[in-house]
């Protein structure tokens, strides 16, 4: 029987009665070129194209160009020029974005040059090609589109709402907790808030306003309903103060004239009380007290009631 040997691997040959058995006794190393399908345990191994990179530790890149992957369990689909590290992060259709080491369990869809810094975990961003920002908080959803966001059908916000830009609500708005707007707000339909409300900016509305919280804090310069300005405490107070000031200013000279007239009348009353000589009264003379004594030439006459 001829001698069998192998220079490329540890092949073990066993001489059998009807032939021989060959077994591979170690792992294969090096490059191998396999033509046709490759199966393991009857399962096909997918063919890998140049745009698919798989690393059993770092993760997988599918599609796109010039992206690098490191860390553990990361995944990139159709991304260009991205750098993804950290752990269990995912990028879909983004360009030149990065996940820094020690970031984890984050998702980026779209955007350009978006950064997830080290320590950020559990956040997600949706954006168009112009979305460009550094993610600043964990466990947060970021949505950024140049033309805004449109929510179709009913939308329910079950926790606090904080709006930093101008807000237009074309349908019924129903907030089951606190509501804060840091800019002007325009409500085209019913507006209902079950918690405290704070609006920094002008308010325009054409629907019903139903606020059942304990606080409604409005710091804008105008609140309008159907185009007409609604009176608020600040302007009512200012208007009342202005009216009182104007009224007081107009009354003061008249009060002074009345005081002057009263002062001029007092001597006349005193003179009347001590009047002697001829006294002529036309019409009725009304006695304000029970009686008055009039002395004429030493004779005293007591008069009461009305004297003609």
TORKOL-4160 file (C-alpha; in steps of 0.2 Angstrom, whole numbers, padded with zeros to 4 digits, m for minus):
308
<pt num="1" X="0000" Y="0000" Z="0000"/>
<pt num="2" X="0007" Y="0017" Z="m0005"/>
<pt num="3" X="0011" Y="0030" Z="0009"/>
<pt num="4" X="m0001" Y="0045" Z="0010"/>
<pt num="5" X="0005" Y="0062" Z="0017"/>
<pt num="6" X="m0001" Y="0080" Z="0017"/>
<pt num="7" X="0010" Y="0096" Z="0017"/>
<pt num="8" X="m0005" Y="0108" Z="0019"/>
<pt num="9" X="m0013" Y="0101" Z="0035"/>
<pt num="10" X="m0014" Y="0087" Z="0048"/>
<pt num="11" X="m0023" Y="0074" Z="0039"/>
<pt num="12" X="m0024" Y="0057" Z="0048"/>
<pt num="13" X="m0025" Y="0041" Z="0037"/>
<pt num="14" X="m0032" Y="0025" Z="0043"/>
<pt num="15" X="m0029" Y="0009" Z="0033"/>
<pt num="16" X="m0045" Y="m0001" Z="0032"/>
<pt num="17" X="m0048" Y="m0019" Z="0025"/>
<pt num="18" X="m0057" Y="m0012" Z="0010"/>
<pt num="19" X="m0049" Y="0005" Z="0009"/>
<pt num="20" X="m0043" Y="0019" Z="0020"/>
<pt num="21" X="m0050" Y="0033" Z="0030"/>
<pt num="22" X="m0044" Y="0051" Z="0030"/>
<pt num="23" X="m0048" Y="0064" Z="0044"/>
<pt num="24" X="m0044" Y="0082" Z="0047"/>
<pt num="25" X="m0036" Y="0082" Z="0064"/>
<pt num="26" X="m0034" Y="0101" Z="0067"/>
<pt num="27" X="m0042" Y="0118" Z="0062"/>
<pt num="28" X="m0039" Y="0125" Z="0045"/>
<pt num="29" X="m0030" Y="0142" Z="0044"/>
<pt num="30" X="m0026" Y="0153" Z="0029"/>
<pt num="31" X="m0036" Y="0158" Z="0014"/>
<pt num="32" X="m0047" Y="0147" Z="0005"/>
<pt num="33" X="m0056" Y="0149" Z="m0012"/>
<pt num="34" X="m0072" Y="0139" Z="m0013"/>
<pt num="35" X="m0082" Y="0138" Z="m0030"/>
<pt num="36" X="m0100" Y="0134" Z="m0028"/>
<pt num="37" X="m0111" Y="0133" Z="m0013"/>
<pt num="38" X="m0105" Y="0130" Z="0005"/>
<pt num="39" X="m0116" Y="0121" Z="0018"/>
<pt num="40" X="m0114" Y="0118" Z="0036"/>
<pt num="41" X="m0126" Y="0106" Z="0044"/>
<pt num="42" X="m0136" Y="0106" Z="0028"/>
<pt num="43" X="m0138" Y="0125" Z="0029"/>
<pt num="44" X="m0131" Y="0136" Z="0015"/>
<pt num="45" X="m0118" Y="0150" Z="0020"/>
<pt num="46" X="m0123" Y="0166" Z="0011"/>
<pt num="47" X="m0112" Y="0172" Z="m0002"/>
<pt num="48" X="m0102" Y="0188" Z="0004"/>
<pt num="49" X="m0100" Y="0203" Z="m0008"/>
<pt num="50" X="m0087" Y="0216" Z="m0006"/>
<pt num="51" X="m0100" Y="0228" Z="0002"/>
<pt num="52" X="m0104" Y="0215" Z="0016"/>
<pt num="53" X="m0091" Y="0214" Z="0030"/>
<pt num="54" X="m0094" Y="0203" Z="0045"/>
<pt num="55" X="m0084" Y="0202" Z="0061"/>
<pt num="56" X="m0089" Y="0190" Z="0074"/>
<pt num="57" X="m0085" Y="0202" Z="0088"/>
<pt num="58" X="m0088" Y="0220" Z="0081"/>
<pt num="59" X="m0103" Y="0216" Z="0071"/>
<pt num="60" X="m0108" Y="0218" Z="0052"/>
<pt num="61" X="m0108" Y="0231" Z="0038"/>
<pt num="62" X="m0120" Y="0229" Z="0024"/>
<pt num="63" X="m0120" Y="0240" Z="0009"/>
<pt num="64" X="m0112" Y="0258" Z="0008"/>
<pt num="65" X="m0094" Y="0262" Z="0007"/>
<pt num="66" X="m0079" Y="0268" Z="0018"/>
<pt num="67" X="m0087" Y="0264" Z="0035"/>
<pt num="68" X="m0077" Y="0257" Z="0049"/>
<pt num="69" X="m0084" Y="0245" Z="0063"/>
<pt num="70" X="m0076" Y="0241" Z="0080"/>
<pt num="71" X="m0083" Y="0238" Z="0098"/>
<pt num="72" X="m0095" Y="0224" Z="0100"/>
<pt num="73" X="m0112" Y="0219" Z="0092"/>
<pt num="74" X="m0113" Y="0234" Z="0081"/>
<pt num="75" X="m0123" Y="0235" Z="0064"/>
<pt num="76" X="m0123" Y="0247" Z="0049"/>
<pt num="77" X="m0134" Y="0246" Z="0034"/>
<pt num="78" X="m0131" Y="0257" Z="0018"/>
<pt num="79" X="m0120" Y="0269" Z="0028"/>
<pt num="80" X="m0106" Y="0280" Z="0020"/>
<pt num="81" X="m0091" Y="0286" Z="0029"/>
<pt num="82" X="m0098" Y="0281" Z="0046"/>
<pt num="83" X="m0087" Y="0276" Z="0061"/>
<pt num="84" X="m0097" Y="0265" Z="0073"/>
<pt num="85" X="m0090" Y="0259" Z="0090"/>
<pt num="86" X="m0097" Y="0255" Z="0107"/>
<pt num="87" X="m0109" Y="0241" Z="0110"/>
<pt num="88" X="m0125" Y="0235" Z="0101"/>
<pt num="89" X="m0127" Y="0251" Z="0091"/>
<pt num="90" X="m0136" Y="0252" Z="0074"/>
<pt num="91" X="m0134" Y="0264" Z="0059"/>
<pt num="92" X="m0146" Y="0264" Z="0045"/>
<pt num="93" X="m0144" Y="0276" Z="0029"/>
<pt num="94" X="m0133" Y="0289" Z="0038"/>
<pt num="95" X="m0117" Y="0297" Z="0032"/>
<pt num="96" X="m0101" Y="0302" Z="0041"/>
<pt num="97" X="m0109" Y="0299" Z="0058"/>
<pt num="98" X="m0101" Y="0291" Z="0073"/>
<pt num="99" X="m0104" Y="0281" Z="0088"/>
<pt num="100" X="m0090" Y="0284" Z="0101"/>
<pt num="101" X="m0083" Y="0270" Z="0113"/>
<pt num="102" X="m0094" Y="0266" Z="0128"/>
<pt num="103" X="m0110" Y="0272" Z="0119"/>
<pt num="104" X="m0122" Y="0257" Z="0118"/>
<pt num="105" X="m0140" Y="0252" Z="0112"/>
<pt num="106" X="m0142" Y="0267" Z="0102"/>
<pt num="107" X="m0151" Y="0268" Z="0084"/>
<pt num="108" X="m0148" Y="0281" Z="0071"/>
<pt num="109" X="m0159" Y="0282" Z="0055"/>
<pt num="110" X="m0154" Y="0295" Z="0042"/>
<pt num="111" X="m0144" Y="0311" Z="0047"/>
<pt num="112" X="m0127" Y="0317" Z="0042"/>
<pt num="113" X="m0112" Y="0319" Z="0054"/>
<pt num="114" X="m0123" Y="0314" Z="0069"/>
<pt num="115" X="m0113" Y="0310" Z="0085"/>
<pt num="116" X="m0117" Y="0298" Z="0099"/>
<pt num="117" X="m0104" Y="0303" Z="0112"/>
<pt num="118" X="m0097" Y="0290" Z="0125"/>
<pt num="119" X="m0109" Y="0286" Z="0139"/>
<pt num="120" X="m0125" Y="0289" Z="0128"/>
<pt num="121" X="m0136" Y="0274" Z="0129"/>
<pt num="122" X="m0153" Y="0269" Z="0123"/>
<pt num="123" X="m0157" Y="0285" Z="0112"/>
<pt num="124" X="m0163" Y="0285" Z="0095"/>
<pt num="125" X="m0163" Y="0298" Z="0081"/>
<pt num="126" X="m0173" Y="0300" Z="0065"/>
<pt num="127" X="m0168" Y="0313" Z="0053"/>
<pt num="128" X="m0167" Y="0319" Z="0035"/>
<pt num="129" X="m0150" Y="0321" Z="0026"/>
<pt num="130" X="m0148" Y="0338" Z="0034"/>
<pt num="131" X="m0150" Y="0333" Z="0052"/>
<pt num="132" X="m0133" Y="0336" Z="0060"/>
<pt num="133" X="m0131" Y="0336" Z="0079"/>
<pt num="134" X="m0123" Y="0329" Z="0094"/>
<pt num="135" X="m0135" Y="0318" Z="0104"/>
<pt num="136" X="m0135" Y="0325" Z="0122"/>
<pt num="137" X="m0146" Y="0314" Z="0132"/>
<pt num="138" X="m0148" Y="0295" Z="0135"/>
<pt num="139" X="m0165" Y="0286" Z="0133"/>
<pt num="140" X="m0171" Y="0300" Z="0122"/>
<pt num="141" X="m0180" Y="0301" Z="0105"/>
<pt num="142" X="m0173" Y="0315" Z="0093"/>
<pt num="143" X="m0183" Y="0319" Z="0077"/>
<pt num="144" X="m0176" Y="0332" Z="0065"/>
<pt num="145" X="m0183" Y="0336" Z="0048"/>
<pt num="146" X="m0181" Y="0352" Z="0039"/>
<pt num="147" X="m0200" Y="0353" Z="0034"/>
<pt num="148" X="m0206" Y="0347" Z="0051"/>
<pt num="149" X="m0215" Y="0332" Z="0057"/>
<pt num="150" X="m0233" Y="0327" Z="0052"/>
<pt num="151" X="m0242" Y="0315" Z="0064"/>
<pt num="152" X="m0257" Y="0307" Z="0055"/>
<pt num="153" X="m0273" Y="0303" Z="0065"/>
<pt num="154" X="m0275" Y="0304" Z="0083"/>
<pt num="155" X="m0259" Y="0307" Z="0094"/>
<pt num="156" X="m0259" Y="0306" Z="0113"/>
<pt num="157" X="m0245" Y="0313" Z="0124"/>
<pt num="158" X="m0246" Y="0305" Z="0141"/>
<pt num="159" X="m0233" Y="0315" Z="0149"/>
<pt num="160" X="m0226" Y="0333" Z="0150"/>
<pt num="161" X="m0224" Y="0342" Z="0134"/>
<pt num="162" X="m0211" Y="0355" Z="0131"/>
<pt num="163" X="m0211" Y="0364" Z="0114"/>
<pt num="164" X="m0196" Y="0376" Z="0111"/>
<pt num="165" X="m0201" Y="0382" Z="0094"/>
<pt num="166" X="m0217" Y="0390" Z="0086"/>
<pt num="167" X="m0232" Y="0378" Z="0087"/>
<pt num="168" X="m0247" Y="0376" Z="0075"/>
<pt num="169" X="m0260" Y="0364" Z="0080"/>
<pt num="170" X="m0273" Y="0362" Z="0065"/>
<pt num="171" X="m0283" Y="0349" Z="0074"/>
<pt num="172" X="m0289" Y="0345" Z="0091"/>
<pt num="173" X="m0275" Y="0345" Z="0104"/>
<pt num="174" X="m0277" Y="0335" Z="0120"/>
<pt num="175" X="m0264" Y="0334" Z="0133"/>
<pt num="176" X="m0266" Y="0323" Z="0148"/>
<pt num="177" X="m0252" Y="0331" Z="0158"/>
<pt num="178" X="m0243" Y="0347" Z="0159"/>
<pt num="179" X="m0240" Y="0357" Z="0143"/>
<pt num="180" X="m0226" Y="0370" Z="0141"/>
<pt num="181" X="m0223" Y="0380" Z="0125"/>
<pt num="182" X="m0207" Y="0392" Z="0124"/>
<pt num="183" X="m0213" Y="0401" Z="0109"/>
<pt num="184" X="m0230" Y="0408" Z="0101"/>
<pt num="185" X="m0243" Y="0395" Z="0099"/>
<pt num="186" X="m0257" Y="0394" Z="0086"/>
<pt num="187" X="m0272" Y="0383" Z="0089"/>
<pt num="188" X="m0284" Y="0380" Z="0075"/>
<pt num="189" X="m0296" Y="0368" Z="0084"/>
<pt num="190" X="m0301" Y="0363" Z="0102"/>
<pt num="191" X="m0287" Y="0364" Z="0115"/>
<pt num="192" X="m0288" Y="0353" Z="0131"/>
<pt num="193" X="m0275" Y="0352" Z="0144"/>
<pt num="194" X="m0278" Y="0341" Z="0160"/>
<pt num="195" X="m0262" Y="0348" Z="0169"/>
<pt num="196" X="m0254" Y="0365" Z="0171"/>
<pt num="197" X="m0251" Y="0375" Z="0156"/>
<pt num="198" X="m0236" Y="0387" Z="0152"/>
<pt num="199" X="m0235" Y="0397" Z="0136"/>
<pt num="200" X="m0221" Y="0410" Z="0133"/>
<pt num="201" X="m0227" Y="0419" Z="0118"/>
<pt num="202" X="m0243" Y="0425" Z="0109"/>
<pt num="203" X="m0258" Y="0414" Z="0108"/>
<pt num="204" X="m0270" Y="0413" Z="0093"/>
<pt num="205" X="m0285" Y="0401" Z="0094"/>
<pt num="206" X="m0301" Y="0398" Z="0085"/>
<pt num="207" X="m0307" Y="0382" Z="0095"/>
<pt num="208" X="m0313" Y="0379" Z="0113"/>
<pt num="209" X="m0300" Y="0381" Z="0127"/>
<pt num="210" X="m0302" Y="0369" Z="0141"/>
<pt num="211" X="m0288" Y="0370" Z="0154"/>
<pt num="212" X="m0292" Y="0360" Z="0170"/>
<pt num="213" X="m0275" Y="0362" Z="0179"/>
<pt num="214" X="m0272" Y="0373" Z="0193"/>
<pt num="215" X="m0260" Y="0385" Z="0184"/>
<pt num="216" X="m0261" Y="0394" Z="0167"/>
<pt num="217" X="m0245" Y="0404" Z="0165"/>
<pt num="218" X="m0246" Y="0415" Z="0150"/>
<pt num="219" X="m0231" Y="0428" Z="0147"/>
<pt num="220" X="m0235" Y="0434" Z="0129"/>
<pt num="221" X="m0240" Y="0451" Z="0124"/>
<pt num="222" X="m0257" Y="0446" Z="0116"/>
<pt num="223" X="m0270" Y="0432" Z="0117"/>
<pt num="224" X="m0282" Y="0432" Z="0103"/>
<pt num="225" X="m0297" Y="0422" Z="0100"/>
<pt num="226" X="m0305" Y="0422" Z="0083"/>
<pt num="227" X="m0294" Y="0437" Z="0079"/>
<pt num="228" X="m0300" Y="0447" Z="0094"/>
<pt num="229" X="m0288" Y="0451" Z="0108"/>
<pt num="230" X="m0293" Y="0443" Z="0125"/>
<pt num="231" X="m0291" Y="0453" Z="0140"/>
<pt num="232" X="m0278" Y="0447" Z="0152"/>
<pt num="233" X="m0274" Y="0452" Z="0170"/>
<pt num="234" X="m0259" Y="0463" Z="0166"/>
<pt num="235" X="m0268" Y="0473" Z="0153"/>
<pt num="236" X="m0284" Y="0475" Z="0163"/>
<pt num="237" X="m0274" Y="0481" Z="0178"/>
<pt num="238" X="m0264" Y="0493" Z="0167"/>
<pt num="239" X="m0280" Y="0500" Z="0160"/>
<pt num="240" X="m0289" Y="0501" Z="0177"/>
<pt num="241" X="m0274" Y="0510" Z="0184"/>
<pt num="242" X="m0274" Y="0522" Z="0169"/>
<pt num="243" X="m0292" Y="0526" Z="0171"/>
<pt num="244" X="m0291" Y="0529" Z="0189"/>
<pt num="245" X="m0276" Y="0540" Z="0187"/>
<pt num="246" X="m0285" Y="0550" Z="0173"/>
<pt num="247" X="m0301" Y="0551" Z="0184"/>
<pt num="248" X="m0291" Y="0557" Z="0199"/>
<pt num="249" X="m0282" Y="0570" Z="0189"/>
<pt num="250" X="m0299" Y="0577" Z="0183"/>
<pt num="251" X="m0308" Y="0576" Z="0200"/>
<pt num="252" X="m0294" Y="0585" Z="0210"/>
<pt num="253" X="m0297" Y="0603" Z="0204"/>
<pt num="254" X="m0315" Y="0601" Z="0207"/>
<pt num="255" X="m0312" Y="0594" Z="0224"/>
<pt num="256" X="m0301" Y="0609" Z="0227"/>
<pt num="257" X="m0315" Y="0621" Z="0221"/>
<pt num="258" X="m0327" Y="0613" Z="0232"/>
<pt num="259" X="m0316" Y="0614" Z="0247"/>
<pt num="260" X="m0313" Y="0633" Z="0243"/>
<pt num="261" X="m0332" Y="0635" Z="0241"/>
<pt num="262" X="m0335" Y="0627" Z="0258"/>
<pt num="263" X="m0322" Y="0638" Z="0265"/>
<pt num="264" X="m0331" Y="0654" Z="0258"/>
<pt num="265" X="m0348" Y="0648" Z="0264"/>
<pt num="266" X="m0343" Y="0646" Z="0282"/>
<pt num="267" X="m0341" Y="0664" Z="0286"/>
<pt num="268" X="m0357" Y="0668" Z="0278"/>
<pt num="269" X="m0366" Y="0655" Z="0289"/>
<pt num="270" X="m0357" Y="0663" Z="0304"/>
<pt num="271" X="m0363" Y="0680" Z="0299"/>
<pt num="272" X="m0381" Y="0674" Z="0297"/>
<pt num="273" X="m0381" Y="0667" Z="0314"/>
<pt num="274" X="m0376" Y="0684" Z="0321"/>
<pt num="275" X="m0386" Y="0694" Z="0309"/>
<pt num="276" X="m0395" Y="0710" Z="0316"/>
<pt num="277" X="m0404" Y="0723" Z="0306"/>
<pt num="278" X="m0415" Y="0720" Z="0291"/>
<pt num="279" X="m0416" Y="0703" Z="0284"/>
<pt num="280" X="m0426" Y="0699" Z="0268"/>
<pt num="281" X="m0430" Y="0681" Z="0263"/>
<pt num="282" X="m0440" Y="0677" Z="0247"/>
<pt num="283" X="m0447" Y="0660" Z="0245"/>
<pt num="284" X="m0447" Y="0647" Z="0258"/>
<pt num="285" X="m0435" Y="0647" Z="0272"/>
<pt num="286" X="m0432" Y="0629" Z="0279"/>
<pt num="287" X="m0427" Y="0627" Z="0297"/>
<pt num="288" X="m0415" Y="0612" Z="0298"/>
<pt num="289" X="m0416" Y="0610" Z="0317"/>
<pt num="290" X="m0431" Y="0608" Z="0328"/>
<pt num="291" X="m0432" Y="0627" Z="0331"/>
<pt num="292" X="m0423" Y="0643" Z="0329"/>
<pt num="293" X="m0424" Y="0659" Z="0340"/>
<pt num="294" X="m0424" Y="0676" Z="0331"/>
<pt num="295" X="m0422" Y="0691" Z="0342"/>
<pt num="296" X="m0429" Y="0708" Z="0335"/>
<pt num="297" X="m0427" Y="0724" Z="0345"/>
<pt num="298" X="m0425" Y="0714" Z="0361"/>
<pt num="299" X="m0440" Y="0702" Z="0357"/>
<pt num="300" X="m0436" Y="0684" Z="0354"/>
<pt num="301" X="m0447" Y="0674" Z="0342"/>
<pt num="302" X="m0445" Y="0655" Z="0341"/>
<pt num="303" X="m0448" Y="0648" Z="0324"/>
<pt num="304" X="m0449" Y="0630" Z="0318"/>
<pt num="305" X="m0453" Y="0621" Z="0302"/>
<pt num="306" X="m0455" Y="0631" Z="0285"/>
<pt num="307" X="m0457" Y="0650" Z="0285"/>
<pt num="308" X="m0464" Y="0659" Z="0270"/>
